[in-house]
Amino acid sequence: MDRLIYMDNAATTSVKPEVLNSMLPFFTDNYANPSSIYNFAQKSKKAVEDARTTIADIIGADKPNEIYFTAGGSESDNWALKAAAECFKDKGNHIITTKIEHHAILHTCEWLEKHGYEVTYLDVDSNGLVDIDEFCAAIKDTTIIASIMYANNEIGTIEPIKELGAAAHSKGVIFHTDAVQAFAHIPVNVKDMNIDMLSASGHKFHGPKGTGFLYISNSVKIGSFIHGGSQERSRRAGTLNVPGIIGMAEAARLEAMNMEKNMKYVSGMRDYIIERISADIPYAILNGDRYKRLPGNIHMSFIGAASELLLIMLDQKGICVSAGSACASGSVDPSHVLTAIGVDKNIARNSVRMTIGEDLTKEEADYVVEELKAVVERIRSMSPEYAQFIAKKS
């Protein structure tokens, strides 16, 4: 393999050198447990609290103590839903979410259903957008929490979070958003957007793996998810991952500082690739909203070209893409997201997700499109499904 072009940034991202450098001293020199009381531990403690303040400022939280460090987005999602369900069970047992959420939300909701809770899974339109009127109609007197993702991890559609949050608040419902794909890539302000709880994951924005946070508004009183020691103000037990927390905060700071520039460049490259593919490859279908989508997300179906073959053959050309969520890779079932937006199951199995970063060059984009075109043509030449499709068209 002569080159590597990484286009799977929704699965994970590289750790930037500045981020790594910020972490290293806390592995070697300042390695003390921040929960300890002696002076040596105070550097670690201060660094953790500075990281908390950095993240709180980026999301517009009222106070740094509304940020709780976790091991990633899945833990944050589980904590938000399970703790809210437990703490507000005297009010009701109804939860609202959508059919296109990440499995960290969907499987948590399935677990809650087995424990006596009622869950409404909202439909979305063909672009993956939640209808606000349908959301409002789903709210009951027994509804305790609604969880709607900020941006979809597969098709990149950005939901009307501010309006949904306002609708939830008008009925006294707690509003949580899974912002794992959105945070540090597009603006978020928890107060302006009516968000009570927000989940994020460090490795999605050039931070280290195994890091994340859950924003919990001080107006929301929920309990612990992990029990043990008194860390995180007795709400999340376990020794703090100091180097990881420092690295995540530094990554968030860098991405926030460069967000406007990166959004402009990455969305421009996204649009360029989509336009080239649409012009050069027949029967290529864009999934998700054309404009209300994450800057780096390109999700397309190529009729008659099986996803598995596309991934393998592009990999042989040094191009890293995916068929959808990395957390669902290996599944033989079509994507639940594509099914929810009405994509035929056979076409869903002909889909590829390309998620680009700010380091992708135009030359690399052109190379990807040319290789993708050649691979699609080769697969289609061997595909009975494509031959049948063309025969029906003629």
Secondary structure, DSSP 8 states (H G I E B T S, - for coil): ----EE-BTTT-----HHHHHHHTHHHHTS---TT--SGGGHHHHHHHHHHHHHHHHHHT-S-GGGEEEES-HHHHHHHHHHHHHHHTTTT--EEEEETTS-HHHHHHHHHHHHTT-EEEEE---TTS---HHHHHHH--TTEEEEE--SB-TTT-BB--HHHHHHHHHHTT-EEEEE-TTTTTTS---TTTTT-SEEEEEGGGTTS-TT-EEEEE-TT-----SS-SS-HHHHTS-S---HHHHHHHHHHHHHHHHTHHHHHHHHHHHHHHHHHHHHHHSTTEEE-S-SSSB-TTEEEEEETT--HHHHHHHHHTTTEE-BSS-GGGTT--S--HHHHHTT--HHHHTTEEEEE--TT--HHHHHHHHHHHHHHHHHHHHT-HHHHHHHHHH-
